[in-house]
Amino acid sequence: MSTSTIHDIGYRHYDGRRNGRGYVLRSLYVHNLRAAFGLGRPARAKIMPFLLGAIMLLPAAGSVAAFALTKQEDALIPYATYAVIMQVVIAIFTATQAPVLASRELRFHVVPLYFSRPIDHLDFVLAKIGAMATALLAITAVPITVLYAGGLVARAPDSGRQLLDYLTALVGCALFALVLAAIGMVVAAFTPRRGFGVAAVIAVYMLSVAFAAIVQTLAEVQGNFTLQSWMSLAAPFDLVDTVQVRLLGADPSYAVAPGIGGGLAALALCCALVLGSIAVLYRRFRKAGLS
């Protein structure tokens, strides 16, 4: 005869307050945003994001200092071109921090633990992309804000135009952040080892820039300036710059696709990249959550 005994060890259903989907989404977003800057982790995790952030600030500070000394308006870097000029630093930030948000859980197979809680797969993806985009927005918008504030203190001419250019550049920064976060997160999500993820994101950036530059050079040599300008849609930074120039009225950094049509095509491509990346990441993390 069996002598099994049932022990009452005090398990009870949770009957407290449930904070809902918004609280879960906000908590995931904050956790990932802190991770993007190495907050809550050892000091070595903070070195790269804060070093790159400091490098992003140096040209802005130097530009303001040069304007204050010379009073030459040309000494101030145009707000909308700042991200394009500093694209290598921004690309490195994306390459080093996107794997932190996208690769670690996949590598250590802990994604199913997240979904053992009432968390929607789409919320999980939106929190990660939102955190990465916010981190990118911070390192691109802060230097522009320094430029704008420094210009005001140093009495830059035509404050109304300065404000309009500054707001235009902020919209461009938001678009830069969304597009780069989407591309970086997708590439990193398919390279679970962080080192491979960094290399893969850098490779995607360099190959796209090199391909666009080679075709543009060949088109210029052959006198095909239409093809040269449309190839701006092939590289991420030139793609967003096309939207800034054609739809927001910013000054061009390089040759961009012509007319309003070029701007609308670039904006549509940006939207497709962001939405497509969300869909890809949804499938990727959903599959990882079931494994």
Disulfide bonds with the S-S distance in Angstrom:
none
